[in-house]
Amino acid sequence: MATLILNASEILTMAGPEGPRAGKDKGTLGLLRDGAILVDKGVIVKAGPKAVVLTEPLARGAKMLSAEGRVLMPGFVDAHTHPLFVAPRLADFEARLAGKTYAEIAEKGGGILSTVNGVRGAKEADLTAGLRLRALDFVAAGTTTIEAKSGYGLDLDNELKLLRAMRAVSSRGPLEIVPTFLGAHAVPPEYKGRKEEFVDRVCEVMIPKVASEKLAVFVDLFCEKGYFDLDDLRRIAAAGTKAGLKLKVHAEQLSRMESLGAAVKLGAVTADHLDCVEEGDMPALAHSRTVACLVPGSNYFLGKPYPPARRLLDSGVAVALATDFNPGTCPCLDMRMIVSLACTQMKLSPAEALVSATINGAHAAGLGATHGSLEPGKIADIACFDVEDHRELAYWFGAAKTRWVMKRGELAWKAP
């Protein structure tokens, strides 16, 4: 049976041109004030003025769902997460508060490799169960789709274990997970001093196996001093392309590597972080199809300067927002908090931030044609928030505001 959603104070359809929103469209919400949404078989049939939607034949006899004077919008699409891990990195947290750097913490056995040790000692079933619980937390925060990275296994068996856990959780819902193989997240202890050999294994063994089992859509790497360089980026990108995986890149985060320029030339779907991007990088990025995926929650947690989001947007770059949810540098999975940080710390307008967190997030996850906006033919992923004006979504930070969440046309979560 079709569902007719009525009585919203505002409906943010995010309707607009094909492709990620940039330039004059960077803050276009497709806002409706006396609107309605008609859903059938998990898909948006119509979203528009109520009088127009009610003329649809399916609207007659449809089940009614009232938004009760609240804001409706597409579910958040969180296009950069690391959600599979065993424990928080509390020792790292304390060390950082005491003034230790990211590199110093890693040298003492903390950082990524400490999480790797936990994952390697965990059973796939336990990792799956943990991710299933986190998936419900994502949905309760209004997120209906995430891109999720492996990268805490760093050997074939454990990377496969992580990716299989993602597939198991996504297949059961309600959270949809787009998997990314991040085998080159760090050099594992058994390859210490032999990075080239490890990259060989990533390219020649791990990527082909991941692709053969259809466990990932993207391949990614941490392009950073002390981790992986531009030659590694080019090799991994080539191996991914050969295997049918699209490219994402952790770029220009802790230091300037010129990895953004390389990512653009290699046709990366996203370049993520970009804390160290420079003005001269922006024209090429703006004229490319690469989305700048910014993760200000990580900057907040690390106490680092924020990427120049305002300049990126004003240069015509397509910007997505994501949480970077992970146990070491951003233990936050609430996209509404990320929207607030984008506004208060990076000077985006609420409209620009919400576009970046929905339709541009969908493009950053490779799902722009089907997700991220409330347009006919798109997946009916809808979040209802307990506010009357969309600007409140950035204004009220640190408090739960989700009223209910619909995934593929079915209610997936409702506030008690």
N, C-alpha and C positions, 0 to 999 in steps of 0.2 A: 504494500500500500504506500502511496505517495505521502510525503509529509509537507505541510505548509507551515512555515515559520513566520509569525506575525508579531506586531507590537514591540518592535525594537525602537529605541530612541535614535540610534544610528546604525546603519549597516555599512561597513567598509568593504566594498566588493573588490578593491584593488584592480578593477577592470582597466585595461589599457592596451597598448600596442604589444605585439609579440616581442619576445626578448626581455632581458632584465631592464628595469626602469633606470634611466639615467637622464641627465640634462633636464629639460623642461618637465619630464615625467617623474622625476626623482621623488616627489612628494604627492603624487596623484593617488588619492584614496578611493576614488569612485564612490563617494559618500552619498547614501540615501537616507532621508529622514522619515519619509512615510512609505517605507519599502516593505518588501516581503521576499521570501526565498521559497522556492518549490523544489523539493528533492524527491527523486525516485530511483530505486535500485542503486543507491549509493552515489548518485551523480546529481549535480546541479542541473535542473531543467530550466529554471528561470530565476533571476535575481534582478529586481527592478522596482519601479513604483508599484505600490500595492494594487492599484486599480488595473494595471496592466497584467500583473501576475495572476490576479483572480480570473482573468479571461481564459487562462490556459485550461483545456479540458480536464487535465489531471488534477487541477485544483478543486474540482467538484468531487466531494466525497473524500478528500485527502484528510489524513489525521492532522489535527491542529497542534502546534507547539508554540506557546507564547514566550517571547523574550522578556515580558513583564517590564518594559521600559528600559532595558539595558542595551549595551553595545554588542553587536554581532560582528565578527570578522573571520577571516580564514584562520585556521589553526596555525600556530607558529611552525615554521620549518627551520630547525636548528641545524645548520649546515657544517658544523665542525664540533665533534665530541669525541671523547675517549672514555666511554662509559663502562668498560669491562676491566675491573680490577678487584683486588681482594680487600685491601685496607687503606685507610687514609694515610698520608705521609705526615704524621704529626711531628716527628723528629725534624724533618725538613722545615716545617712551619716554624718551630721554635728557633732553629738555627738561622733562618732568614730574619726573624725578628731580632736576633742578636747581631745581625750585620753581615752574615755570611752570604757570599754571592752564589748564583746558580752553579757556576763552575766549581767553587769550593765545596759546595754540598755534594756534587757529583763525585768529586775526588775522594770524599770520605765514605763513599758507598751509598749515598742517598740518591735522590733524583729518580730518573727513569728506571735505572737498573734495580733499585730497591723494589719497585712495583713489579718488575720482571721476575724477581725471585718469588714473590707471592703468587703470581700467575702460574709459574712453572710448577709450583707445589700444589696447585689446586686441580680438582677434578672438573671435567667439562660440565658435568651435571650441576656442580656447585656454582660455577661461573654463570651458567644459564639461569639458575634460580636467582642469583644476585641481580643479574641484568633484568630479569622479569619484574622484580620489585622496583628497580629504578625506572623501568619503563612506565609503571603506574604513576610514579612521581612526576615524570615528564608530562604525562597526559593531564594530571591534576593541575599542572601549571599552565595548561593551555597549548602545549606542544603536541602536534599530531604526527610529525615526521622528523626524524633525525638522520643525519649522516654520521656513521660511527666508524672509528678507526681501530684497527688492531694495533700492533706495535708494542705490546707488553709481553710478547712471547719470545721474539727475536731468534727463533729457530723454527724449522718447518712444522714439526708436530704441534708446538704450542701456538703458533700463529693460526694454524688450521683449527685448533681447538677454539680459539677466540672467534673466528669467523663462523664456525658452525654454531656456536652459542648465539651469535647475532641472528643467524638464519632461523634457528628454532624459536627465538622470542618473537621475531618479526612475523613469522608464519602464523602465530597464534593471536597476535594483536594484543591490545588495540594500537600500540605504537608501531608505526612503520619505520623500518630501519634500512637505510641505504649503506651497504658495507664498503669500506675502503681498506685496502691492504697497505699497511704502514710498516712493512718489514724493516725498512731502513729508518728506524726511529732512533737507534743508538747502536754502537758496535757492542755485541755481547761479550761477556768476560772471556769466553773460550776463544774469541778472535782478537783479543787485545793485542795491539801492535800489528795486526794483519787486516786492516780495513779493506784493502783491495780484494782479498780473498773472500771476505764476507759479502762485498758487493757482487762479486762473481756468483756466489751462491744465491743471493737474492734474485739476480737476473736470470740465471741459468736453471735454477731448481725451484725456488719458491714461487716466483711469479707464474711460470707455466703450470705448476700444480694448482695454485689458487684459481687460475683461469679455467683449467680443465674441469674443476669441480663447480664452476660458476659461483664462487663464494664471494666475489667482489665485483664492484662496478668501476672503482677507481684504484689507482696506485698513487702513493704519496711518499714523501721523504722529508726528513728534518734537515734542511739545507742550512747549516750553521757551523761556525768555527768550532773545531773539536769534534764534529759529528760527520756531516757529509758535505762535499763541495760541488762545484759546478760540473766537473767531469762526472761525478757520481750521478748528479741530476740528469745529465744527458743520457748516460747509460741506462739508468732505471726507466726514464721516459721511453727510450727506444724499446726496451724489453716489454714495457707495459703496452705500448702501441702494437707490437707484434702479437701480443697475447689478447688484444681486444679490450684492454683496460684504459680508461680515460685518466688524465693526469690532474693531480692536485699537488700543491707545493707549500710546505711551511717555509715562508720566505721573509727575509729581512726582519727577523724578530729581535734577536739579541745583539746582532752586529750587522753591518752592511756587507753583503756578499755579492751584490749585483745579481742575486737569484731572481728578482722580479723580472728583470729584462730577459733572462734566460727562460723563465716560465712563460712569458708572453710569446717569445719566439717559438717555443715548443707547443703552443696552443693549449696551455693549461686551462682547465675549466675555472679553477680558482687559484689565486695566490693569497695565502692566509697569514694573518698577523700584520705585517707591513709596518712595524713600529719604526724602522729605520729607513723608510722610503724617502726619497728626495724629490724636489720639485721637478727635476729633469726627467724623472721616471714617468710622470703623469700623462704626458701627451700620448706616448705609445700605448700605455695601459688603457686610456680612454678610447683609443681607436681600435682596440682589440676586442675579442669576445671573452676575455678573461675577467671574471668578477673578483673584486677586492673583498675578501671575506675577513671582516674585522672582529676581534674577540676582546672587547674592553674589560670583561670580567677578569681576564688574566692580568691585564695591566693594573687593575684595582688591587687584586690579591697580592701581586708582586711589588706594589708601590712604584711602578714604572711609569714614565711618560706615555701618554696615549698616542695612537697613530693619528696622522693629520686628516681625519675623516672629512672635516669641512672643506679643506683644500681639494681632497680627492673628488668629492661631490661637485664642487664648483668647477673642477677641470673636466667634468663630463664622464667621470669614472662611474661604473655601476658598482654599488656597494651593497654587500650583504652583512648582516649581523648574526653572530653565533655565540654560544656560551663558551666553547672550549672546555666543557665539563670534563674534569680529570682530577685525580687525587693529589696532584702536586702543585699545580699553578692556578686552578680555578674550580674549587668544589661547589659550583653553583650551576644548577640546571634550570633556573627560572629565567626564561627569555624576557619577562617583563622587567626584571632587574637590569638586564642588558640594555633594553630600550631606554630605561631611565638613565643609565650611565652614558649611553650614546648622546642623550640630550644634554645632561648637565656637564659632562666632562669633554665631549667632543663637539658640542654645539650643533647637533642635528635638531631639526624641528621634530615635534612628535610625529607628524605625518611622514617625514623622511625616514625616521627610525622604524615606524611600523611597516612601511613599504620594504625596507631593508630586511626586516625580520620575517616577512611572509613571501611575497612573490619573488623578491630577489634571492631570498634563502632557497626557494624552490629551484630557481635557475642554478644556484651554486651547488645544489644537490643533484643536478641533472634532470629535474622533474618539472621544469617551468611550463611544459605543455599541458600538464595534467593537475598540478597542485599550486597552491599559493594564492589563488584568487577565487572569488565566488562568481564564476562565469559559466554559462551553459556548456555542458559537456565535461566540465572539470569534476574531479573527485569532491564529494561533499564532506570536507573536513572543516568544521565550523566550531568556533569557540565563542561562548557567551560570557561576558565579563560584567561584574557587578558595579558598573559605572554608567553614567548617563552621557558622557562626553569622551571621545577617544583620547583627548589630551590627558585625562585622568590616568590613563594607563602608564604614562611616564611620571606623572605627578605623585601618585600614591606608591612609594617604593617600600619594600620590606614588609608588605602585608598581602595576604592571599586575597585575590579579587575574582578568581574563576568561579562562575556560576554553574556552567555545564559545558561539556565538550562532546561534539559529535565526530565520529570517525566513519567515513564511508557511509554516511546516512544513518548510522545507528548511534544512540547515546552511549558513550564510552565511560563517562564520568559525570557525576552530579554532586554538587556541594551538599553536605549533610543538612 
